[in-house]
Amino acid sequence: MEQWNNMRPETFLQLVKTGELSVDQIIDVREQEEWNYYHLDRSTLMPLSSFEESFESITKEKPVYIVCAHGVRSAAVCRYLSERGYGNLTNVVGGMAAVSSLEGFQYD
């Protein structure tokens, strides 16, 4: 059974727009090239390719929202973090492709 939440992109984008999430709460696990193409200003890049080296800087005190391109890598990261004692994790379903389409941007 999953030890994290899944959130629809509409709900996630609403939290971002209202300023309810801080930069340290939104972790983008895409690679640098994907980030350069489109990203949220209120997010932190932690590429999956080097995630094991940087994940310990993620706060355990606040809810954390994990995003990738389509929601597959972010779900894997939620599983990884959950196995290491992190709680209050949320995977953004559909990833940045879904979020960007709500903003009128064609991601892929």
N, CA, C and O of each residue as an XYZ file, in Angstrom:
432
protein
N       0.834     -1.189      0.000
C       0.000      0.000      0.000
C       0.879      1.253      0.000
O       1.889      1.316      0.700
N       0.483      2.235     -0.786
C       1.255      3.466     -0.890
C       1.263      4.222      0.428
O       0.251      4.299      1.124
N       2.420      4.776      0.759
C       2.582      5.548      1.985
C       2.676      7.041      1.678
O       3.313      7.794      2.414
N       2.046      7.457      0.599
C       2.052      8.862      0.209
C       0.718      9.188     -0.435
O      -0.073      8.295     -0.739
N       0.482     10.447     -0.636
C      -0.753     10.913     -1.265
C      -0.519     11.170     -2.740
O       0.607     11.409     -3.176
N      -1.587     11.118     -3.490
C      -1.566     11.528     -4.886
C      -2.467     12.745     -5.005
O      -3.556     12.773     -4.431
N      -2.018     13.751     -5.746
C      -2.789     14.983     -5.884
C      -2.989     15.313     -7.351
O      -2.084     15.171     -8.174
N      -4.194     15.754     -7.651
C      -4.495     16.183     -9.017
C      -3.737     17.477     -9.318
O      -3.526     18.288     -8.417
N      -3.329     17.677    -10.569
C      -2.565     18.868    -10.918
C      -3.331     20.168    -10.660
O      -2.725     21.188    -10.330
N      -4.651     20.138    -10.806
C      -5.449     21.342    -10.566
C      -5.323     21.799     -9.111
O      -5.165     22.988     -8.833
N      -5.394     20.847     -8.202
C      -5.285     21.154     -6.774
C      -3.890     21.658     -6.446
O      -3.728     22.633     -5.713
N      -2.887     20.989     -6.992
C      -1.498     21.386     -6.771
C      -1.251     22.806     -7.273
O      -0.666     23.625     -6.563
N      -1.694     23.097     -8.488
C      -1.476     24.422     -9.068
C      -2.172     25.496     -8.242
O      -1.650     26.603     -8.108
N      -3.317     25.195     -7.696
C      -4.020     26.151     -6.835
C      -3.187     26.469     -5.591
O      -3.100     27.629     -5.187
N      -2.578     25.456     -4.984
C      -1.715     25.672     -3.818
C      -0.505     26.531     -4.181
O      -0.090     27.392     -3.406
N       0.051     26.289     -5.358
C       1.204     27.073     -5.821
C       0.793     28.526     -6.027
O       1.476     29.442     -5.570
N      -0.322     28.731     -6.713
C      -0.761     30.091     -7.044
C      -1.131     30.909     -5.811
O      -0.956     32.128     -5.798
N      -1.637     30.247     -4.781
C      -2.021     30.982     -3.571
C      -0.832     31.199     -2.646
O      -0.963     31.835     -1.600
N       0.333     30.671     -3.028
C       1.533     30.864     -2.222
C       1.580     30.009     -0.969
O       2.340     30.292     -0.043
N       0.768     28.965     -0.942
C       0.710     28.108      0.243
C       1.905     27.167      0.358
O       2.149     26.601      1.424
N       2.650     26.996     -0.729
C       3.795     26.093     -0.721
C       5.090     26.885     -0.851
O       5.187     27.798     -1.671
N       6.075     26.538     -0.046
C       7.373     27.196     -0.135
C       8.287     26.393     -1.062
O       8.016     25.233     -1.371
N       9.366     27.027     -1.494
C      10.288     26.414     -2.452
C      10.792     25.064     -1.956
O      10.948     24.138     -2.752
N      11.049     24.933     -0.652
C      11.579     23.666     -0.135
C      10.528     22.571     -0.068
O      10.856     21.429      0.252
N       9.270     22.892     -0.363
C       8.212     21.888     -0.328
C       7.932     21.265     -1.689
O       7.309     20.206     -1.753
N       8.373     21.888     -2.777
C       8.133     21.363     -4.126
C       9.462     20.882     -4.682
O      10.353     21.680     -4.974
N       9.586     19.573     -4.826
C      10.816     18.967     -5.330
C      10.549     18.436     -6.735
O       9.684     17.585     -6.940
N      11.298     18.945     -7.681
C      11.184     18.544     -9.082
C      12.328     17.586     -9.380
O      13.496     17.964     -9.285
N      12.002     16.348     -9.741
C      13.033     15.321     -9.925
C      13.399     15.093    -11.396
O      14.058     14.108    -11.731
N      12.972     16.002    -12.262
C      13.360     15.890    -13.669
C      14.830     16.279    -13.809
O      15.448     16.759    -12.859
N      15.366     16.072    -14.974
C      16.762     16.421    -15.238
C      16.869     17.895    -15.639
O      15.866     18.532    -15.962
N      18.075     18.420    -15.615
C      18.316     19.849    -15.864
C      17.711     20.332    -17.180
O      17.131     21.417    -17.226
N      17.836     19.547    -18.249
C      17.309     19.963    -19.548
C      15.791     20.123    -19.500
O      15.241     21.055    -20.087
N      15.117     19.209    -18.799
C      13.665     19.282    -18.661
C      13.274     20.512    -17.839
O      12.313     21.212    -18.160
N      14.025     20.755    -16.794
C      13.813     21.919    -15.927
C      13.959     23.221    -16.718
O      13.159     24.145    -16.570
N      14.989     23.278    -17.556
C      15.230     24.475    -18.362
C      14.067     24.749    -19.310
O      13.749     25.903    -19.598
N      13.441     23.690    -19.789
C      12.341     23.813    -20.740
C      11.108     24.426    -20.086
O      10.468     25.302    -20.667
N      10.771     23.969    -18.877
C       9.601     24.477    -18.146
C       9.718     24.060    -16.691
O       9.969     22.893    -16.388
N       9.536     25.015    -15.795
C       9.501     24.691    -14.373
C       8.736     25.754    -13.605
O       8.462     26.839    -14.117
N       8.403     25.429    -12.391
C       7.737     26.376    -11.501
C       8.797     27.148    -10.721
O       9.744     26.558    -10.201
N       8.639     28.432    -10.645
C       9.601     29.249     -9.905
C       9.659     28.850     -8.433
O      10.695     29.005     -7.787
N       8.576     28.349     -7.916
C       8.506     27.998     -6.494
C       8.871     26.536     -6.251
O       8.283     25.888     -5.386
N       9.833     26.014     -7.003
C      10.230     24.614     -6.833
C      11.747     24.485     -6.752
O      12.489     25.398     -7.113
N      12.185     23.324     -6.268
C      13.606     23.022     -6.137
C      13.937     21.843     -7.049
O      13.260     20.815     -7.011
N      14.966     21.990     -7.856
C      15.399     20.911     -8.744
C      16.306     19.950     -7.982
O      17.302     20.359     -7.385
N      15.948     18.669     -8.011
C      16.778     17.582     -7.483
C      16.688     16.433     -8.481
O      15.887     15.516     -8.300
N      17.506     16.478     -9.535
C      17.408     15.470    -10.600
C      17.483     14.041    -10.063
O      18.255     13.735     -9.154
N      16.669     13.191    -10.644
C      16.642     11.792    -10.232
C      18.021     11.151    -10.366
O      18.383     10.287     -9.567
N      18.791     11.570    -11.370
C      20.104     10.967    -11.609
C      21.075     11.186    -10.450
O      22.040     10.435    -10.308
N      20.838     12.195     -9.626
C      21.714     12.439     -8.469
C      20.907     12.540     -7.167
O      21.382     13.086     -6.172
N      19.704     12.014     -7.191
C      18.795     12.174     -6.054
C      19.328     11.545     -4.765
O      19.187     12.121     -3.687
N      19.936     10.370     -4.875
C      20.447      9.691     -3.682
C      21.486     10.531     -2.950
O      21.668     10.384     -1.742
N      22.161     11.403     -3.672
C      23.206     12.239     -3.065
C      22.645     13.494     -2.411
O      23.344     14.143     -1.633
N      21.392     13.851     -2.709
C      20.872     15.131     -2.218
C      19.584     15.039     -1.402
O      19.167     16.034     -0.810
N      18.946     13.875     -1.357
C      17.620     13.798     -0.756
C      17.580     14.129      0.732
O      16.535     14.534      1.241
N      18.683     13.967      1.431
C      18.667     14.211      2.872
C      18.466     15.684      3.215
O      18.213     16.017      4.373
N      18.573     16.561      2.233
C      18.312     17.984      2.479
C      16.813     18.299      2.462
O      16.412     19.412      2.802
N      15.991     17.333      2.071
C      14.538     17.534      2.054
C      14.028     17.545      3.490
O      14.357     16.671      4.291
N      13.220     18.550      3.794
C      12.683     18.690      5.136
C      11.681     17.582      5.472
O      10.885     17.173      4.626
N      11.730     17.114      6.689
C      10.754     16.130      7.159
C       9.637     16.821      7.941
O       8.626     16.197      8.265
N       9.818     18.101      8.242
C       8.877     18.823      9.082
C       7.649     19.347      8.335
O       6.610     19.599      8.946
N       7.765     19.509      7.032
C       6.670     20.063      6.233
C       6.204     19.038      5.206
O       6.943     18.113      4.869
N       4.983     19.201      4.707
C       4.546     18.379      3.576
C       5.452     18.643      2.371
O       5.877     19.776      2.144
N       5.742     17.604      1.608
C       6.607     17.728      0.431
C       5.840     17.212     -0.786
O       5.203     16.161     -0.733
N       5.912     17.967     -1.881
C       5.230     17.647     -3.135
C       6.296     17.316     -4.163
O       7.181     18.126     -4.439
N       6.205     16.111     -4.730
C       7.206     15.636     -5.686
C       6.600     15.675     -7.088
O       5.508     15.157     -7.320
N       7.332     16.300     -8.022
C       6.868     16.373     -9.406
C       7.955     15.885    -10.358
O       9.148     15.963    -10.066
N       7.509     15.385    -11.496
C       8.406     15.029    -12.601
C       7.675     15.411    -13.887
O       6.828     16.304    -13.865
N       7.975     14.771    -14.976
C       7.321     15.123    -16.232
C       5.880     14.619    -16.309
O       4.983     15.357    -16.716
N       5.657     13.355    -15.915
C       4.329     12.745    -16.062
C       3.816     12.035    -14.810
O       2.703     11.510    -14.818
N       4.597     12.010    -13.749
C       4.150     11.400    -12.498
C       4.713     10.035    -12.198
O       4.404      9.468    -11.150
N       5.529      9.482    -13.079
C       6.089      8.147    -12.866
C       7.331      8.217    -11.979
O       7.419      7.513    -10.974
N       8.280      9.057    -12.348
C       9.492      9.197    -11.530
C       9.162      9.747    -10.148
O       9.757      9.331     -9.154
N       8.220     10.674    -10.083
C       7.861     11.249     -8.785
C       7.238     10.200     -7.873
O       7.468     10.231     -6.664
N       6.459      9.275     -8.420
C       5.906      8.189     -7.609
C       7.029      7.299     -7.085
O       6.988      6.854     -5.938
N       8.030      7.041     -7.923
C       9.178      6.236     -7.483
C       9.950      6.946     -6.373
O      10.422      6.303     -5.435
N      10.078      8.260     -6.475
C      10.765      9.036     -5.441
C       9.957      9.023     -4.152
O      10.529      8.917     -3.067
N       8.644      9.129     -4.253
C       7.798      9.035     -3.054
C       8.012      7.688     -2.362
O       8.117      7.625     -1.137
N       8.077      6.633     -3.137
C       8.327      5.304     -2.572
C       9.703      5.263     -1.894
O       9.836      4.763     -0.777
N      10.696      5.779     -2.562
C      12.069      5.814     -2.045
C      12.131      6.575     -0.717
O      12.711      6.092      0.255
N      11.533      7.755     -0.685
C      11.553      8.566      0.530
C      10.747      7.910      1.653
O      11.152      7.932      2.816
N       9.628      7.340      1.299
C       8.789      6.662      2.288
C       9.550      5.523      2.961
O       9.444      5.326      4.172
N      10.311      4.782      2.176
C      11.110      3.671      2.708
C      12.225      4.161      3.626
O      12.788      3.378      4.391
N      12.543      5.445      3.554
C      13.602      6.031      4.386
C      13.049      6.899      5.510
O      13.753      7.733      6.080
N      11.779      6.686      5.812
C      11.190      7.342      6.970
C      10.536      8.687      6.743
O      10.119      9.340      7.699
N      10.441      9.111      5.503
C       9.766     10.374      5.220
C       8.263     10.139      5.193
O       7.797      9.122      4.678
N       7.530     11.051      5.731
C       6.070     11.003      5.687
C       5.569     12.283      5.056
O       6.360     13.132      4.646
N       4.274     12.421      4.977
C       3.657     13.633      4.455
C       4.156     13.964      3.050
O       4.496     15.108      2.748
N       4.193     12.939      2.201
C       4.649     13.063      0.816
C       3.455     13.086     -0.128
O       2.458     12.401      0.101
N       3.563     13.875     -1.184
C       2.514     13.922     -2.193
C       3.126     13.847     -3.583
O       4.041     14.600     -3.917
N       2.608     12.928     -4.382
C       2.975     12.801     -5.785
C       1.969     13.593     -6.612
O       0.761     13.412     -6.465
N       2.465     14.470     -7.481
C       1.579     15.237     -8.355
C       1.296     14.395     -9.595
O       2.170     14.196    -10.438
N       0.064     13.905     -9.693
C      -0.354     13.017    -10.772
C      -0.327     13.769    -12.102
O      -0.857     14.874    -12.209
N       0.287     13.167    -13.100
C       0.368     13.792    -14.418
C       1.569     14.694    -14.577
O       1.900     15.101    -15.690
N       2.226     15.012    -13.472
C       3.461     15.775    -13.490
C       3.369     17.152    -14.125
O       2.295     17.741    -14.243
N       4.530     17.642    -14.527
C       4.617     18.983    -15.094
C       3.896     19.084    -16.440
O       3.486     20.175    -16.837
N       3.742     17.986    -17.131
C       2.981     18.026    -18.384
C       1.542     18.439    -18.091
O       0.981     19.274    -18.801
N       0.946     17.864    -17.058
C      -0.435     18.202    -16.693
C      -0.523     19.605    -16.111
O      -1.437     20.362    -16.440
N       0.422     19.951    -15.251
C       0.425     21.289    -14.634
C       0.594     22.367    -15.702
O      -0.132     23.361    -15.704
N       1.546     22.173    -16.602
C       1.798     23.196    -17.621
C       0.612     23.355    -18.572
O       0.344     24.462    -19.038
N      -0.097     22.269    -18.866
C      -1.242     22.380    -19.761
C      -2.351     23.237    -19.133
O      -3.105     23.904    -19.842
N      -2.441     23.211    -17.814
C      -3.430     24.070    -17.136
C      -3.055     25.544    -17.274
O      -3.909     26.422    -17.148
N      -1.797     25.807    -17.530
C      -1.306     27.165    -17.714
C      -1.237     27.553    -19.201
O      -0.759     28.633    -19.547
N      -1.721     26.653    -20.071
C      -1.715     26.932    -21.493
C      -0.389     26.669    -22.191
O      -0.163     27.150    -23.302
N       0.491     25.905    -21.541
C       1.802     25.605    -22.112
C       1.802     24.151    -22.572
O       1.467     23.257    -21.794
N       2.168     23.909    -23.807
C       2.262     22.539    -24.326
C       3.613     21.963    -23.965
O       4.628     22.342    -24.551
N       3.637     21.050    -23.005
C       4.890     20.511    -22.481
C       5.579     19.570    -23.461
O       6.777     19.697    -23.714
N       4.826     18.631    -24.007
C       5.448     17.677    -24.951
C       4.524     17.322    -26.075
O       4.889     16.537    -26.950
